[in-house]
């Protein structure tokens, strides 16, 4: 499946390794559920490498 210029919706912030995989897959925009599942922050890496990161509303982490 082609991923270049695709959008990705994630229920929590991706870890650094996942962020690198997202970037190298050519994904252009990542929609991150604000307050969703808590994890390591790869969003900084994505932004620094030209991937647009957008916070959206969605399901919350029940552990919080």
KEKE-3310 file (N, C-alpha, C; in steps of 0.2 Angstrom, whole numbers, plus 5000, padded with zeros to 4 digits):
npx = (5004:5003:5011:5016:5013:5002:4989:4989:4980:4982:4980:4987:5002:5016:5030:5048:5054:5043:5039:5050:5049:5036:5040:5049:5041:5035:5024:5013:5005:5001:4988:4985:4977:4972:4977:4975:4980:4993:5011:5028:5035:5036:5032:5039:5051:5044:5039:5051:5056:5048:5035:5018:5009:4994:4983:4969:4952:4947:4945:4949:4963:4959:4967:4971)
npy = (4994:5011:5024:5037:5054:5051:5052:5049:5042:5042:5035:5039:5048:5044:5033:5036:5028:5023:5035:5038:5028:5032:5044:5040:5032:5041:5048:5062:5069:5068:5064:5066:5059:5070:5069:5056:5039:5037:5039:5038:5053:5056:5066:5078:5074:5071:5084:5091:5085:5088:5083:5086:5088:5086:5089:5081:5078:5064:5046:5044:5039:5026:5023:5034)
npz = (5000:4996:5005:5004:5006:5014:5027:5044:5058:5075:5092:5102:5107:5096:5099:5099:5090:5082:5077:5068:5059:5054:5048:5038:5030:5023:5026:5027:5036:5053:5064:5080:5094:5106:5123:5123:5123:5133:5130:5124:5118:5101:5093:5092:5085:5073:5069:5068:5056:5046:5046:5047:5062:5070:5084:5089:5094:5104:5109:5127:5137:5147:5159:5164)
capx = (5000:5006:5010:5019:5009:4996:4988:4989:4977:4985:4976:4992:5008:5020:5037:5053:5055:5037:5040:5055:5045:5031:5043:5053:5036:5033:5017:5014:5001:4999:4983:4986:4971:4974:4975:4973:4984:5000:5016:5033:5033:5039:5029:5045:5054:5040:5039:5057:5057:5043:5028:5013:5006:4988:4980:4962:4948:4945:4945:4954:4966:4956:4971:4973)
capy = (5000:5017:5028:5043:5059:5049:5054:5044:5044:5038:5036:5042:5050:5039:5033:5039:5023:5023:5042:5037:5024:5036:5049:5036:5029:5047:5050:5069:5072:5063:5066:5063:5061:5074:5066:5049:5034:5040:5035:5042:5058:5056:5071:5083:5071:5072:5091:5093:5082:5091:5080:5090:5085:5089:5087:5080:5075:5056:5042:5045:5033:5024:5022:5041)
capz = (5000:4996:5011:5003:5007:5017:5033:5049:5064:5081:5098:5107:5104:5094:5102:5094:5084:5077:5073:5063:5054:5050:5043:5032:5026:5018:5029:5028:5042:5059:5068:5087:5099:5112:5129:5121:5126:5135:5127:5123:5113:5095:5089:5091:5079:5067:5067:5065:5050:5041:5046:5051:5068:5072:5089:5088:5100:5103:5115:5132:5140:5153:5164:5167)
cpx = (5004:5005:5012:5013:5002:4995:4987:4985:4980:4981:4981:4998:5013:5027:5042:5054:5049:5037:5045:5052:5040:5034:5046:5048:5033:5026:5018:5010:4999:4994:4983:4980:4974:4972:4973:4978:4991:5006:5022:5032:5038:5037:5035:5049:5051:5040:5045:5059:5052:5036:5023:5009:5000:4985:4972:4959:4947:4945:4950:4957:4962:4960:4973:4968)
cpy = (5006:5022:5035:5048:5057:5053:5048:5046:5039:5040:5038:5044:5044:5039:5035:5034:5023:5030:5041:5033:5028:5041:5045:5033:5035:5050:5058:5072:5066:5067:5062:5064:5064:5071:5059:5044:5037:5036:5040:5047:5058:5062:5077:5080:5072:5079:5093:5090:5083:5087:5084:5085:5089:5086:5086:5077:5068:5053:5044:5039:5032:5023:5029:5043)
cpz = (5000:5002:5010:5003:5010:5024:5038:5056:5070:5087:5103:5103:5102:5098:5097:5088:5079:5073:5067:5057:5050:5045:5037:5028:5021:5020:5030:5034:5047:5063:5075:5091:5105:5119:5128:5125:5127:5133:5127:5117:5107:5091:5088:5085:5073:5064:5064:5058:5045:5041:5050:5056:5070:5078:5088:5094:5099:5109:5120:5134:5147:5160:5168:5172)
residu = (UNK:UNK:UNK:UNK:UNK:UNK:UNK:UNK:UNK:UNK:UNK:UNK:UNK:UNK:UNK:UNK:UNK:UNK:UNK:UNK:UNK:UNK:UNK:UNK:UNK:UNK:UNK:UNK:UNK:UNK:UNK:UNK:UNK:UNK:UNK:UNK:UNK:UNK:UNK:UNK:UNK:UNK:UNK:UNK:UNK:UNK:UNK:UNK:UNK:UNK:UNK:UNK:UNK:UNK:UNK:UNK:UNK:UNK:UNK:UNK:UNK:UNK:UNK:UNK)
# end
